[in-house]
Amino acid sequence: MYKLIKPTKEYKEKYLDYVKDWGDQSMTPLTSDIKEMEYDELLNYFYQAEHDINLPRGYVPDSNYFFIDENNEILGFVNIRHYLNDILLRIRGHIAYGIKPSKRGQGLSKIMLKLALEKAKEKGINRVLMVCDKSNRASAKTIIANGGILENEVYDVTDHEIIQRFWIDLS
């Protein structure tokens, strides 16, 4: 019924509808919030990110997926980082995800994260770091429902937020 798929040219119009749903809000994860790019540029960016081609300094290879339903409507977006650098280990984690505003509150994040964890395991990631703002109780519930164990909380000096750090064992 629900699945994660790689963004392709066929999803251009669905992606534009997805972007429109966010309105003036910043999209989550930020990887999906590249509104200035044409769709073909976005696909190229995702390809380069996955294959470690011309990544900016401090970036790590990652994989990006649309979360779709049986009608191929894009409900959400997932970004999976293949490994962690210092900043990802401290406050960003392996997986970032977001459900579009009109579809929130329906339990979709829980399903999407479960599918993302399966993709992470396929990539050889056996222990996943998930993070969320302490104020984002819905995200914390989603992470815990998928096996997340709170390790600690840290202060993000950039965003001035308390970040909760959870680990999920996939082995």
Buried (B, 14 or more C-beta within 10 A) or exposed (E): EBBBEEBEEEBBEBBEEBBEBBEEEEBBBEBBBBEEEEBEEBBEBBEEBBEEEEEEEEEBBBBBBBBBBEEEBBBBBBBBBBEBEEEBBBBBBBBBBBBBEEBBEEEBBBBBBBBBBEBBEEBEBEEBBBBBBBEBEEBBBBBBEBBBEEEEEBEBEEEEBEBBBBBBEBE
